[in-house]
Amino acid sequence: MTSEIRYSAPIRWLRRYYHVGRYKIVAAQLHPGSLLDIGAGRPCETMPDMSFLRYLNRPDAVGMDIRPLTGPFKSVVGSILKIPFPDHSFDNIVAMEVIEHVDDVAGALDEVRRVLKPGGTFIMTTPDCTPVFVALWSLWTRHVGKMWQDAHVAAFRLDYWRWNLESRFQHVRWTRHWHWVSVTFRATNGDPS
């Protein structure tokens, strides 16, 4: 059971440092308005559900995950492949470290586009599967993050992710997080107002 796993202080610090670093990058790219955080469950065993929403402290935000969440914000159970909201519901949609766990990437991105308002912002983070990342991920899942072993079903490089986003969204921009490990994409659904 993951709640019984004990991690050393340096490992807990490294995990929090990594996730909060991503939160800072993503938060800086959000616009005013409604927010859906897809995959709002625990980012790792040592952090709580809705960690990103807790970091933002935006009371109007909604968390979504494939399992029920506990936390101070509104949450729903749902899948990125079938988001339980009507068309054009959100100004901002965030999916951090989610898309690589989905076997239908095109369907997931189409569904995000459906619920994103015109001019809305979609931000996703995902691994950039460089040889360095693949080696680090293999070591990490064997020795520390065992709960994530074999969890990545869509493992692609930056160019593939960029192509997928550019075929559905406009104004696609990307930045790296931890240089060779993760990439953050920001895209808009039509012209931003």
N, C-alpha and C positions, 0 to 999 in steps of 0.2 A: 504494500500500500504506500502510495507516494507521501502521505502525511507522516510516515514513520522514517522516511529517509533523512539522514543528517548530513549537512554540508558544512564544510569548514568555513570560517569567517572570510577568508580570501575568495572562495568560490561564490559565496553569497554576495559579496561586494562586487565581484566581476559581473555577475548576472544582473544585479540592479544597475550597475554603471552602464552596461550595454543597453538595457531596455529604456532607462531614463534618457540616455543619449538619443535614442530613436524618438522618444516622446518629444524632446526639445525640437528636433528637426521637423517633425510632423506638425506640432502645435504652431510653429512659426509660419506654416503655409496655409492654415485654416482661415476661412473667411467668416464674418458674422453670419448668423442664421442657424438653422437646424443642423444637427449632427447625428449620424448613425455610425457607431463603431462596430464593424463586423468582426467577429472573433474576439469578443470582449472578455473571454474567460482568462484564467490565470496564464500569464506569459511563460511562467516557469513554476516549479514547485515551491519556490521561496517567496512568491509574490501573490497578492490576493486577486480575486475576480475584479474586473473593471479597473485595473491599475491605471490604464491610460485616462479613463474618465475621472478617476480620483486625482490624477496629476493635473488635469485641466480644470476640474471643479466647475463644470458647466452644468447647472441643474436641468437645462432643457435637453441635454444629450440623451441618446438612447443607445444601450448596449445590446448586441445580438450575439448569440452563440448557439451551438448545436445542443447544448444542455442548459438547464436552468442555472441562472447566476444569482449570487448573493452580493448585495452591495447597496449603496445609497442612491443609485440612479435607476430610472426606469429601464427594464430589460425585457426582451422577448426571446423566445426560442425560435430559431429559424436557420436556414441554410443559405449560403451565398448563391446557391443554384435556384432557390425559390424564396426570395426575400418577402416576408409577410406584410408588405406595405403597398399602397397604390402607386401608380406611375407618378413620377415627378414629386416625390414626397420630401426630399432632403436637399439642403444647400451644400452640405459637406458629407462625404462618405469616406470613412477610413477603413482600410483592411491591412493591418500590420501582421506580417508573417502568417498569412492565411492562404493566399492563392496557390502556394506550392503544395498544399495539402488537398487540392481539388483535382479530380481527374478530368473534368470538363472545363478547362480554362476559358474557352470561347463562351460557353454558356454562362459561366460566372460573370465575366466582364459584360456580357449583354444584359444580364439581370441588374448589375450595378448601374449601367447606363439607363435602364428603364426607370429606376426609382430616384435617380439623380435629377434635380431640377435643371431646366435649361440655364446654361451659364454656371452651373454648380461645379464644385471641385471634388475630384476623387483623388485620394492619396493612398498609395499602397507601398508597402515595403516587402521585399522578398530577397532571398539569397541570390547572389550572382554566382552561379556554379562554375567558378574558375577552378583550376586544379588546386590552388591553395585552399579555397573554401571546402572542396570535396575532401581533402586530406584532414583539415581541421574538424569538419563535421563528423567524419568517420571516427576520429579519436574521441571527440566530445560524446557522441552517442554510445560509444562502447564503455566509457569510463565515468561520465558525469550525468549527462542528460539521457539516460537509458529509456525514459518514457517516450522519447522522440525517435527511437530507432525504427527505421523503415516507414516513417511518417510522411516523408516527402515523396509525393507521387508525380509532381510536375517540377522537374529539376532542369532549369534552362539558364542560358547566359543572358546578359543584358540586352543584346540585339534582338533576341526572340521576344522578350517581354516588351521592349520598346515597339517592335512591329505590331504586336497584339494590341497594345494600347492605341497606337497611332491609327490603326484601322477602325477604331470605334470612337475615339475621343479627339479633341483638338488641343492645341497648345500643350503638348506633352513635354515635360521637363524631367530631368532626373539628376540625382546627386548620389554619391556613394557615402555609406556609413561604414566606418572601419575599413576603408579603402578597398579591400578585396573580399569582404565578407557579405555585405548587404547593400542593396540599392533602394533608394526611395524615389518613387515616381509621383508626379503631380500632373493631373490632366483635367481639362474642363469639358463639360458636356455642351458644346456649342460655344458661342462667343460669351466671354465673361462680361457681366454688366458692371 
